Amino acid sequence: MASTNKDSSHAFTIETMDSNTRTLRQHPRLLRYPVVLALALAAALTVLVPRAEAQDNIFTGTNSGAGSIRIAVADFKPLAADAQTIALRQTFDATLYADLASAGIFDIVSKSLMPSGSPGTPAEIQLPGYANAPASASFVAFGSLTVAGGRLVTNGFLFDAKNLQYPQVLAKQYNEEPSEDSSRQVAHRFADEIILRLGGGTPGISQTKIVYVKKAGADKDIWMMDYDGANQHQITHLGTSAMSPRISPDNSRLAFASLGKYGFQLKMYSLLLGRYVNFPGGSGSGASPAWAPSGNEIAYSAAPNGAFDIWIADSNGNLARRITSFRGGNVSPTYNPKTGDQMAFISGRTGLPQLYIMNSDGSSVQQMTDGGYASSPSWSPNGQFVAFAWDRKYGPGAPGGQDIYVMEVATKKWIQLTHDSGRCDFPSWSPDGRHIAYADSSDGRAEHNRIWTMLADGSQRRPLTGPGADMPNWSWK
């Protein structure tokens, strides 16, 4: 579906330019900011930079470290017949299978092609039945599960199906409180162990979290969920509009912006203490926070004098300094998580908002896109790519819409990941670099947004939330 709301009254607000501001249309007084007026007056974009080019074969890291590994995931053997053991085993099996199927590196053997039965120990598994056709598996995950002595005891194994002499690759035992959540978490941990060993040494993401904005009535608050959409729960209770949540690299704090009667303000929430902590946020209003990979600094956009620029403060909000000073607005910073020495950001300095990169001190600015309307950059964990939202043919009556793109920083070559599925925005990389979370509204209306994930090549798209969810941010680990 083509992107909607292309009329000039909507097009030139910070709302699309900055990931904090979809609620701007509900606060028209904010249009007094010069950055908005500058964008509203821009009629065209002329650039004198090398043209960014499409390239279908950019390697985005989806299969980093391994090809497609064929793996069989056997149902775990229940060592007791009680209802609790059977129920928790079903939860474990479903979670483990889903984790490995969504990892982006495996070809999962269909259950119908595997030998019957559930081998619970190495002595019970018959490897030829998995290695030979029709299963033709290279590896087999199997094990047992039971509730005994008030504990959930799980034994998991990973075997090389082609190595009959020394097949064992992994053996793990888990001992937890018996609950559905514990069963899911044990499955996540075992899946991540398998992915770590078979995925080129890159840790799995099954235990990671995604924070996002959820609209309930007139308010927008920050919520959190597991990487697969489970365990959705509310974090903040502001009574106003929260936006652009960003988890700190150590997962201890949550920085975000709020939009209230005093405009944009940065806020900080301690996930360890379960409460807000003081964060002065420097001069003027604050929006679109971004953590440095060290966790010692936060970049954000602020407009103390009416025009948005990018500022950096320490992790407590002190020692703020401005690093951009170009008219037209500079917003949505995101650090290169590999080095911390560079930032990607959005600027309207030449007209419509475009993607730029610069050193983290504000020097060596490079324009990356050369047309359309770009927003919401997110830098990949390996430092090679920037994902962003881009309406390449922006303007009244123009075909196409806003989709998610990935650009290779070194070459400026890009690929388009979503195609006419709706208005896509706010991409966020998973810490393994194989997945991207993003918001998608099939009809272009923000209140209908859902959070989706896909592999970094645009495949395996799946929704994680219902409508009313927006602005996802994946945890660093």
PyMOL commands that set and color helices and strands:
alter all, ss='L'
color gray80, all
select helices_A, chain A and resi 8-11+14-17+22-26+28-32+34-41+83-101+111-113+122-124+127-131+180-198+446-448
alter helices_A, ss='H'
color red, helices_A
select strands_A, chain A and resi 53-54+69-73+77-78+106-108+139-148+151-160+168-176+209-216+219-226+233-234+241-247+253-260+263-270+275-277+286-291+297-302+309-314+321-322+330-335+342-347+354-359+366-367+373-379+385-391+403-408+413-416+423-429+435-441+450-455+462-463+469-474
alter strands_A, ss='S'
color yellow, strands_A
deselect
rebuild
show_as cartoon
